[in-house]
Amino acid sequence: MAQKQSILGRIGQLTRANINSLLDKAEDPEKMLDQLVRDYTSSIAEAEDAVAQTIGNLRLAEADYAEDVDAVKEWGNKALAASKKADSLRTAGQAAEADKFDRLAKVALSKQIGFEEEAKQEAPMIASQTEVVEKLKTGLIGMKEKLSELQTRRDQLVARAKTAEAQATVHDAVKSIDILDPTSEVSRFEDKVRREEARVAGQAEIAASSLDSQFEELEASTTDIEVEARLAELKGLGTGAAPAAPALDEAADPDPEARPAE
């Protein structure tokens, strides 16, 4: 049990670890994350072995308990059979033989009581081990999630460090060029880029205007269609036809069930 408590304590300590706080205190966060990843990986492997052993012991205890329960039933049946046999012999006038089977019934009942006691002792232990196993499984899941978080943070940190290093290299290279010199290649290239950006922006503006015009034409066309449809309905009135009721959008009625029943 002490070993199980130690495992639970280690799992709880690792899953409660505040990664951000650890990183803030670290002189070299990348190295610390690498070490944490190694520690977590090792601890998870040890915990998995311990959990597997605990689960194995629990399954053995459950098997023993099941055997004891079966034995209780078996010896109970034997005691009942022996008692019935004794009663039958005593009715037939064979008292000696009847006493013999009564003794056998007592032996069977004694066995039954013994197995009942064993089952009673095993039941709370099995319940306790089952609870421990569930806690260990939950702790393992938490440790694996923490390990995944560590690995993600480590990868992000390394990527940011490499990006910063690349930016510093580019910055140092750019500093060696006088970008304020109008005769420099950089200035000419920058001017060319600006002109190209302006041209692309102009094309986008023209395209947007054309698209707006197309939508306006579409809306006007839709209105004309609606006007023609309503005019046709008006003309239909002259022939005695009833005008069609305008369709109602279901979304216009926020609560269809609230309308009075017809």
Phi, psi and omega per residue, in radians:
M1 nan -0.639 3.134
A2 -1.081 -0.679 3.127
Q3 -1.112 -0.709 3.130
K4 -1.112 -0.739 3.135
Q5 -1.112 -0.663 3.104
S6 -1.101 -0.733 3.117
I7 -1.115 -0.802 3.118
L8 -1.055 -0.697 3.129
G9 -1.117 -0.742 3.131
R10 -1.148 -0.754 3.127
I11 -1.080 -0.780 -3.140
G12 -1.094 -0.708 3.138
Q13 -1.113 -0.746 -3.116
L14 -1.224 -0.707 -3.106
T15 -1.247 -0.425 3.118
R16 -1.548 -0.046 -3.086
A17 -1.065 2.324 3.113
N18 -1.620 1.805 -3.062
I19 -1.112 -0.751 -3.110
N20 -1.062 -0.724 3.134
S21 -1.133 -0.713 3.118
L22 -1.106 -0.706 -3.129
L23 -1.171 -0.653 -3.139
D24 -1.100 -0.545 -3.104
K25 -1.556 -0.164 -3.039
A26 -1.442 2.421 3.059
E27 -1.292 -0.652 3.099
D28 -2.214 1.582 -3.067
P29 -0.987 -0.646 -3.108
E30 -1.123 -0.809 3.120
K31 -1.123 -0.664 3.139
M32 -1.143 -0.714 3.109
L33 -1.118 -0.711 3.097
D34 -1.044 -0.732 3.136
Q35 -1.184 -0.693 3.116
L36 -1.107 -0.706 3.113
V37 -1.072 -0.758 3.113
R38 -1.123 -0.748 -3.136
D39 -1.103 -0.790 -3.134
Y40 -1.119 -0.754 -3.134
T41 -1.061 -0.772 3.122
S42 -1.147 -0.763 -3.128
S43 -1.132 -0.675 3.126
I44 -1.119 -0.728 3.124
A45 -1.093 -0.760 3.120
E46 -1.141 -0.730 -3.123
A47 -1.145 -0.667 3.122
E48 -1.095 -0.712 3.094
D49 -1.108 -0.761 -3.128
A50 -1.149 -0.710 3.122
V51 -1.135 -0.728 3.126
A52 -1.075 -0.713 3.117
Q53 -1.158 -0.721 3.131
T54 -1.119 -0.737 3.116
I55 -1.124 -0.693 3.109
G56 -1.070 -0.760 3.107
N57 -1.114 -0.667 3.118
L58 -1.118 -0.740 3.136
R59 -1.126 -0.649 3.080
L60 -1.118 -0.761 3.124
A61 -1.099 -0.694 3.115
E62 -1.128 -0.666 3.111
A63 -1.156 -0.731 3.106
D64 -1.096 -0.715 3.134
Y65 -1.101 -0.754 3.128
A66 -1.096 -0.684 3.107
E67 -1.128 -0.708 3.134
D68 -1.134 -0.717 3.117
V69 -1.098 -0.733 3.106
D70 -1.118 -0.678 -3.136
A71 -1.148 -0.642 3.094
V72 -1.030 -0.793 3.131
K73 -1.149 -0.743 -3.092
E74 -1.095 -0.845 -3.126
W75 -1.222 -0.485 3.053
G76 -1.162 -0.711 3.098
N77 -1.150 -0.686 3.123
K78 -1.129 -0.737 -3.139
A79 -1.099 -0.721 3.130
L80 -1.119 -0.740 -3.139
A81 -1.127 -0.747 3.138
A82 -1.137 -0.696 3.137
S83 -1.139 -0.728 3.113
K84 -1.125 -0.690 3.116
K85 -1.110 -0.698 3.130
A86 -1.116 -0.750 3.130
D87 -1.103 -0.690 -3.135
S88 -1.145 -0.754 3.133
L89 -1.176 -0.680 -3.137
R90 -1.154 -0.619 3.080
T91 -1.144 -0.583 -3.141
A92 -1.420 0.016 3.106
G93 1.511 0.203 -3.140
Q94 -1.768 1.306 -3.037
A95 -1.110 -0.702 -3.102
A96 -1.095 -0.826 3.111
E97 -1.123 -0.640 3.122
A98 -1.087 -0.743 3.117
D99 -1.089 -0.633 3.134
K100 -1.062 -0.805 -3.123
F101 -1.267 -0.491 3.039
D102 -1.132 -0.705 3.087
R103 -1.087 -0.709 3.090
L104 -1.090 -0.662 3.112
A105 -1.105 -0.688 3.122
K106 -1.144 -0.706 3.108
V107 -1.081 -0.741 3.137
A108 -1.125 -0.714 3.115
L109 -1.143 -0.648 3.089
S110 -1.097 -0.759 3.068
K111 -1.055 -0.748 -3.135
Q112 -1.058 -0.762 3.131
I113 -1.085 -0.705 3.130
G114 -1.066 -0.800 3.128
F115 -1.206 -0.556 3.068
E116 -1.101 -0.738 3.125
E117 -1.102 -0.733 3.115
E118 -1.097 -0.739 3.137
A119 -1.118 -0.676 3.123
K120 -1.122 -0.655 3.127
Q121 -1.261 -0.586 -3.104
E122 -1.329 -0.550 -3.038
A123 -1.007 -0.901 -3.133
P124 -1.159 -0.584 3.114
M125 -1.139 -0.714 3.112
I126 -1.120 -0.735 3.122
A127 -1.080 -0.731 3.133
S128 -1.144 -0.785 3.133
Q129 -1.136 -0.632 3.111
T130 -1.095 -0.730 3.110
E131 -1.109 -0.737 3.128
V132 -1.103 -0.758 -3.138
V133 -1.062 -0.737 3.136
E134 -1.113 -0.702 3.104
K135 -1.136 -0.711 3.133
L136 -1.125 -0.730 3.118
K137 -1.086 -0.777 3.124
T138 -1.097 -0.731 3.114
G139 -1.099 -0.689 3.117
L140 -1.096 -0.732 3.109
I141 -1.055 -0.753 3.117
G142 -1.108 -0.699 3.116
M143 -1.127 -0.702 3.139
K144 -1.180 -0.642 3.076
E145 -1.140 -0.699 3.118
K146 -1.143 -0.685 3.106
L147 -1.104 -0.743 3.099
S148 -1.072 -0.709 3.104
E149 -1.108 -0.740 3.120
L150 -1.063 -0.802 -3.123
Q151 -1.110 -0.689 3.109
T152 -1.126 -0.813 3.127
R153 -1.088 -0.669 3.136
R154 -1.119 -0.806 3.131
D155 -1.092 -0.711 3.119
Q156 -1.115 -0.734 -3.124
L157 -1.123 -0.769 3.126
V158 -1.100 -0.740 3.131
A159 -1.099 -0.738 3.124
R160 -1.134 -0.687 3.131
A161 -1.115 -0.739 3.126
K162 -1.168 -0.661 3.106
T163 -1.115 -0.761 3.123
A164 -1.092 -0.695 3.119
E165 -1.118 -0.742 3.127
A166 -1.139 -0.700 3.123
Q167 -1.118 -0.688 3.111
A168 -1.109 -0.692 3.125
T169 -1.113 -0.790 3.127
V170 -1.121 -0.728 -3.132
H171 -1.073 -0.753 3.117
D172 -1.101 -0.668 3.136
A173 -1.193 -0.712 -3.122
V174 -1.174 -0.601 -3.127
K175 -1.091 -0.416 -3.122
S176 -1.361 -0.140 3.139
I177 -1.903 2.335 3.110
D178 -1.437 1.636 -3.072
I179 -1.297 -0.173 3.086
L180 -1.459 -0.193 3.140
D181 -1.314 1.981 -3.096
P182 -1.119 -0.326 -3.124
T183 -1.582 -0.052 -3.088
S184 -1.338 2.764 3.126
E185 -1.122 -0.587 -3.126
V186 -1.125 -0.768 -3.126
S187 -1.118 -0.741 3.135
R188 -1.132 -0.719 3.131
F189 -1.155 -0.677 3.117
E190 -1.107 -0.720 3.130
D191 -1.123 -0.697 3.119
K192 -1.109 -0.729 3.125
V193 -1.112 -0.725 3.141
R194 -1.103 -0.716 3.120
R195 -1.141 -0.700 3.129
E196 -1.151 -0.708 3.094
E197 -1.080 -0.702 3.118
A198 -1.134 -0.699 3.131
R199 -1.115 -0.767 3.130
V200 -1.123 -0.677 3.120
A201 -1.127 -0.668 3.102
G202 -1.121 -0.755 3.112
Q203 -1.088 -0.687 3.122
A204 -1.137 -0.660 3.121
E205 -1.147 -0.723 3.116
I206 -1.117 -0.774 -3.140
A207 -1.080 -0.688 3.133
A208 -1.147 -0.710 3.123
S209 -1.110 -0.745 3.134
S210 -1.104 -0.684 -3.138
L211 -1.165 -0.686 3.105
D212 -1.099 -0.704 3.133
S213 -1.106 -0.706 3.132
Q214 -1.103 -0.689 3.115
F215 -1.193 -0.630 3.107
E216 -1.124 -0.721 3.095
E217 -1.106 -0.674 -3.141
L218 -1.141 -0.726 3.113
E219 -1.126 -0.716 3.113
A220 -1.107 -0.711 3.133
S221 -1.119 -0.700 3.118
T222 -1.110 -0.677 3.117
T223 -1.131 -0.748 3.127
D224 -1.056 -0.718 -3.138
I225 -1.099 -0.713 3.137
E226 -1.148 -0.708 3.114
V227 -1.068 -0.813 -3.136
E228 -1.075 -0.678 -3.131
A229 -1.146 -0.724 3.139
R230 -1.223 -0.625 3.084
L231 -1.081 -0.697 3.110
A232 -1.112 -0.637 3.094
E233 -1.136 -0.725 3.111
L234 -1.072 -0.735 3.118
K235 -1.130 -0.541 3.118
G236 -1.161 -0.413 3.119
L237 -1.137 -0.572 -3.127
G238 -1.175 -0.403 -3.124
T239 -1.676 0.054 3.100
G240 1.615 -0.002 -3.134
A241 -1.391 2.447 -3.135
A242 -1.366 2.362 3.141
P243 -1.167 2.520 -3.138
A244 -1.270 2.407 3.126
A245 -1.266 2.388 -3.141
P246 -1.101 2.426 -3.121
A247 -1.200 2.405 3.134
L248 -1.779 2.316 3.084
D249 -1.316 2.259 -3.141
E250 -0.986 -0.515 -3.121
A251 -1.209 -0.358 -3.130
A252 -1.251 -0.403 3.134
D253 -1.775 1.755 -3.050
P254 -1.133 -0.389 -3.089
D255 -2.492 1.476 -3.113
P256 -1.030 -0.557 -3.083
E257 -1.269 -0.312 -3.100
A258 -1.396 -0.197 -3.127
R259 -1.217 2.540 3.130
P260 -1.161 2.510 3.118
A261 -1.166 2.420 3.128
E262 -1.406 nan nan
